[in-house]
Amino acid sequence: MVVENAFGILASRWRIFYRRINLSPDHVDPLVVTACILHNFLLNPADNQILLNEAEQQGREMAAVQNMGGNRAGRAAWDVRGILTTFFNSPEGSVPWQDRMKRSEKRIVLLHLLLMISVSQFEESCRRRGDPEIPQLSKGGDIVLGGIFYFHSRWNIKQNSYKQKPQLLECISVNFREFQFAQAMLFAIEEINNSTELLPGVSLGYRIYDSCGSVVRSIAVTLALTNDDNVVSASEKPCNQAVHAIVGQSSSSHSTAVTTIIGPLNIPLISHFATCACLSDKSKYPSFFRTAPSDYYQSRALAHLVKHFGWTWVGAVRSNDDYGNNGMATFTETAQQLGICLEYSVSFFRTDPTAKIQNIINIIKTSTSKVIVAFLSPGDLEVFIQELSLHKLSWYQWVGSESWIFDSHIATLDKRHILDGAIGLSIPKSQVSGLREFMLDVKPLNSSNNKLFVEFWETLFSCKFKQSQSEKIQKECTGHEDLTGVENGFTDMSLMPIFNNVYKGVYAVAHALHDILRCNRTCNTSVTLDPLTILQHIQKIHFKTKEGDEVYFNKNGDPPAKYEIINWQPKQNGSVDFITVGLYDASLPAEKQMTFLNKSLNMAQNVQQVPVSVCSEKCPPGTHKFLQKGRPVCCYECIRCAEGEISNITDSTTCLRCPLESWSNEKRDTCIIKEAEFLTYEEMMGSLLTGVSLLGTCLTTVVAFIFFRYRNTPLVRANNSELSFLLLFSLTLCFLCSLTFIGRPSAWSCMLRYTAFGITFVLSISCVLGKTIVVLMAFKATFPGKSIMKLFGPTQQRLSVLGFTLIQVIICVLWLAISPPFPSQNFKEFKNKIILECSLGSAVAFSAVLGYIGLLAVFCFIFAFLARKLPDNFNEAKFITFSMLIFCAVWITFIPAYVSSPGKFTVAVEIFAILASNFGLLICIFIPKCYIILVRPEKNTKKNMMGKGAQTSF
């Protein structure tokens, strides 16, 4: 802010700062310092007021001072200096401290002031920029347009000594393509001049220069186009622009250089073929326009084209200039977003040494990619094709940019058919009526530049003017040759879309001028044509050509981006057809931008099959990509998905885990519902356990029938028949409750199996405990004076069994009420199976059920153990002891077996424990009695039961 304020104070007093100072930087600094010195010199410290106000009237006389050129000052300047000297020494202009200054210091201040006066007048003078240049083609007119084309594509390289001014470039190698562009410009100007609707009464002229394809030469001719032809040296009149707009420049690098120079002068440049996206930056190139789409769209379209054919591993060759480098940068960025990898990306320029180009060819030969994206200018590709022709590289698929993909001259140079099958983007085909006939009429070119015409004519007809007798190696030119039957780059009209771009560029300037001059039937020629006004009107133009093409520019100076997809299809005679196989329109939605026509494609080596160019083969479903360390993302290994994971698409980056209820199939490409596993009646184990359970039920029933049949016998009556029948009934229920553990778990079966198991087992153990207590009490009652048997009679026995069982019933009821068992799916036990099981609901309740059963079994075992040696012919306590030992052994081993058994085997272990303990009770307690009843009936007597017969032990 301080600097801006200070400069604003200086500009308010010293008016030269209102305009651009046309001096070298070395002189600008002294001017600013002088202004500051004068400002401080004239400042009154008392009131900070400038004291020069009274001399303003005298200062107006300074406007008459004229610069004399060089280091000389005019007489008027000396007079002004005298006025200032008188003023500064007067009472009004003097300051208190000036008398202390040395005379030399005062002289310096006045000299600086004189210099400022001279500079202010120098602003209005006109000087030539650069060296004088003679245009190759020119014609006068009311309004003159400039043109820059490179009629020569190369130049001889000369070494500079840096001791003298470099010589002009020696241009070589006539470029027919640029002659055609110039002819298109002349045709458009001629057509406008003959029109009564566009710029009536105003003639357009032109000045066209040859840039030789050199940036340095482009800058030189650009400076020439900004010079007025009438200015030879310094002139006292204001500068006039030589041209009002420039058309041309096929190269992006050249356009960048030119528009950098003419941008500050607001002279428009309309290019027909400079496509670098960098030129869309209006902050850097405010005066640039083009009739060819920006490479921003082309590069992205090329990336999508490569992706369309499935090529993810490609090489890239580009021109080492703004066109190639910027275009390839955008392509690379878009390719990465689309999953395309570049194996190599190399650049060169046509003037590079052959060794560099050879090195690029070696890179291509050693690469594994089969597709080459060529972002090359035609001149660079010509050189590259000549080197490629020395090698057998016809199996590569080429993807080309719009600069060469439809250039028949490139196709003619491709003698080895290296580029056959190439595919790429081109500017849409178009026609301009009358242009072909005008272009082939080359004789009017003879009136412009004789030297250029001679060189052009000799190259066009392959002849020579004025050959010596000893040098005659070509036919002699007569100057009357006819183009009929001549086939070369000049007669080829395949670049008609580019000619149309030149044509539209000239018409864009004409329409802008038409609006500025307010033309109707006539134009107002008194309007001053300011370059900035022309620039602003070109930005706003919107019209249609006679062929119906719509012409307008967006805010960046670019036209709409539309392309045709071109395929090189060789013909029988060896020439190439450029077949349109698709379209690309950047203005449409993303999914509709690229469309392909129903036409066959010819790929590399003239085959219709699309080649494969990948670093790694596609990963099939069931696998995923595993990136290789240190290599691009397109290079990977295909790793099979782990169990329980799948990939159902090709080239999957990850495997998806199946849901809990599903599992991966063998191919790992789909999730299948897991097999639900539970113990069923149909399988072998389920059938076997069911059979054993029913066998136990039947045996118990048979035993109960035998006991009922022989209920009046001493043996049955002596063994507490009521508890025996109750025990047989509970054993029957225990055998049957094991069946509830088989089959698909459900809510009712889960609640039934555990509660039925707990209650029936307690009932059984209660009966056994009652029988044990009866035996023990009966023995104690045989001693005199003992009446303990009265305390444990039949009623007490029934109540004890009921009481013990009721406690278990209460535990089960609370269990069912608070947290009952429920069916659940176990996904953890097996990866590929679902275990259908019954969850306990409450582990505490289940532990209480088992603990209560175990407690009763322990009491029963203790009482039976105490009564094992009682003197009786049939001591039932011994058999109860054995049954309890079996019962406890079964359930002690049940715990580790239950924990370690997987899946349905857990249920099988539960059933086995139930059946084993039941069979232990049944066999140990009832089978010996059945043996006596059925096999040894003589033992089934009261005498034997009372111990009066022979002692019998079991």
HELIX and SHEET records of a PDB file:
HELIX    1   1 VAL A    2  ARG A   13  1                                  12    
HELIX    2   2 ARG A   15  TYR A   18  5                                   4    
HELIX    3   3 PRO A   25  PHE A   41  1                                  17    
HELIX    4   4 ASN A   53  ALA A   55  5                                   3    
HELIX    5   5 GLU A   56  ARG A   60  1                                   5    
HELIX    6   6 GLU A   61  ALA A   64  5                                   4    
HELIX    7   7 ARG A   75  PHE A   88  1                                  14    
HELIX    8   8 GLN A   98  ARG A  100  5                                   3    
HELIX    9   9 ARG A  103  PHE A  122  1                                  20    
HELIX   10  10 PHE A  176  ASN A  193  1                                  18    
HELIX   11  11 VAL A  215  LEU A  225  1                                  11    
HELIX   12  12 SER A  252  ILE A  262  1                                  11    
HELIX   13  13 ALA A  277  SER A  280  5                                   4    
HELIX   14  14 ASP A  295  HIS A  308  1                                  14    
HELIX   15  15 ASP A  322  GLN A  337  1                                  16    
HELIX   16  16 THR A  354  THR A  366  1                                  13    
HELIX   17  17 PRO A  378  LEU A  388  1                                  11    
HELIX   18  18 SER A  408  LEU A  413  1                                   6    
HELIX   19  19 LEU A  435  LEU A  440  1                                   6    
HELIX   20  20 LYS A  443  SER A  447  5                                   5    
HELIX   21  21 ASN A  450  PHE A  461  1                                  12    
HELIX   22  22 GLN A  469  GLU A  471  5                                   3    
HELIX   23  23 MET A  496  ILE A  516  1                                  21    
HELIX   24  24 PRO A  531  LYS A  540  1                                  10    
HELIX   25  25 ALA A  590  LYS A  592  5                                   3    
HELIX   26  26 ALA A  604  ASN A  606  5                                   3    
HELIX   27  27 MET A  684  ARG A  709  1                                  26    
HELIX   28  28 PRO A  714  ALA A  718  1                                   5    
HELIX   29  29 SER A  721  CYS A  737  1                                  17    
HELIX   30  30 SER A  738  PHE A  741  5                                   4    
HELIX   31  31 ALA A  747  ALA A  781  1                                  35    
HELIX   32  32 ILE A  788  PHE A  792  5                                   5    
HELIX   33  33 PRO A  794  ILE A  818  1                                  25    
HELIX   34  34 ALA A  843  LEU A  866  1                                  24    
HELIX   35  35 GLU A  876  SER A  900  1                                  25    
HELIX   36  36 LYS A  904  LEU A  934  1                                  31    
HELIX   37  37 PRO A  937  LYS A  939  5                                   3    
HELIX   38  38 LYS A  942  MET A  945  1                                   4    
SHEET    1   A 6 LEU A 137  LYS A 139  0                                        
SHEET    2   A 6 LEU A 204  ASP A 210 -1                                        
SHEET    3   A 6 ILE A 143  PHE A 149  1                                        
SHEET    4   A 6 ALA A 245  GLY A 248  1                                        
SHEET    5   A 6 LEU A 269  SER A 271  1                                        
SHEET    6   A 6 PHE A 288  ARG A 290  1                                        
SHEET    1   B 2 HIS A 152  ASN A 156  0                                        
SHEET    2   B 2 GLU A 170  VAL A 174 -1                                        
SHEET    1   C 8 CYS A 341  PHE A 348  0                                        
SHEET    2   C 8 TRP A 313  SER A 319  1                                        
SHEET    3   C 8 VAL A 371  PHE A 375  1                                        
SHEET    4   C 8 GLN A 397  GLY A 400  1                                        
SHEET    5   C 8 ILE A 423  SER A 426  1                                        
SHEET    6   C 8 LYS A 562  PRO A 570 -1                                        
SHEET    7   C 8 VAL A 576  ASP A 585 -1                                        
SHEET    8   C 8 MET A 594  PHE A 596 -1                                        
SHEET    1   D 2 CYS A 463  LYS A 464  0                                        
SHEET    2   D 2 LYS A 475  GLU A 476  1                                        
SHEET    1   E 2 HIS A 542  LYS A 544  0                                        
SHEET    2   E 2 GLU A 550  TYR A 552 -1                                        
SHEET    1   F 2 THR A 623  LEU A 627  0                                        
SHEET    2   F 2 TYR A 636  ARG A 640 -1                                        
SHEET    1   G 2 GLU A 645  ILE A 646  0                                        
SHEET    2   G 2 LEU A 656  ARG A 657 -1                                        
SHEET    1   H 2 SER A 662  SER A 664  0                                        
SHEET    2   H 2 CYS A 671  ILE A 673 -1                                        
SHEET    1   I 3 GLU A 675  GLU A 677  0                                        
SHEET    2   I 3 LYS A 833  SER A 839  1                                        
SHEET    3   I 3 PHE A 822  ASN A 826 -1                                        
END                                                                             
